[in-house]
């Protein structure tokens, strides 16, 4: 019973079948719209708090009447932009997210409902922008960390996008009845496994390096955010780093969950896939 409560029992609960041509998809709405939007608003509120020099006096927040950009950390601004862009990217490429684990496989239970509204919104925003807004000494002198962190973030975001869209484009091409003998990845004929179950597993391009190479972008970009929120002469960034530890544990655990599910689904074909693409995450390492 606890497992049903925690993980959920319905995969894609929908409402208003009688009145809507396309029923309202509760999980898709819950996963994306309110939580991700509130996350952006929370980040922007922390930036405003820095701008107006807000601080606590006893139990009361006190802010200046006039703002000062000198008090706003470049690192926090970059992270606020990065988070906004991540969510913009989600909305822009939404069809690509409809094939991810959250939507296709996870059930709609406490883990997703609390995760998206009760945890993600507040922790993801506090871990970077919130943390910087609470620092006593404004974090506006960490130029080297800011530049290095921004470069790491841009690399991670780019890798995240190109890897995930490659699989999505491949699966969409098949779903639309495309002829795979004509399909090219990086200018070469596509390589894949046509499983007995009926699905196709891509083994070309990024997907020839490792079975979850698409996780590396996310795992990398959070390190860039943490670095941009740190600097010499400031306290050790325990809070931003706590996010990295949490995210790495969550994503790697997710990777193992996905592998177990695929192994059970594809049976001998998954073994064939493991033989062709032997690495889980990083080629020649893991
Ligand atoms: P994927 O998008 O990698 O989807 C996994 C599914 O894709 C598998 O279950 C399988 O489904 C199919 N698949 C696996 N290998 C192949 C292949 N070679 N070719 C074609 N299809 C394949 O996983 P996630 O949903 O976990 O992650 C998507 C992205 O979202 C990642 O970049 C991850 O880091 C990110 N993410 C970010 C989070 C955040 O909080 N910021 C949270 C969670 C994820 P099927 O049964 O259809 O074959």
Boltz pocket constraint, residues with backbone or C-beta under 6 A from the ligand:
constraints:
  - pocket:
      binder: B
      contacts: [[A, 99], [A, 100], [A, 101], [A, 102], [A, 160], [A, 164], [A, 167], [A, 171], [A, 199], [A, 200], [A, 201], [A, 202], [A, 203], [A, 207], [A, 211], [A, 214], [A, 215], [A, 216], [A, 218], [A, 219], [A, 251], [A, 254], [A, 258], [A, 261], [A, 262], [A, 265]]
      max_distance: 6.0
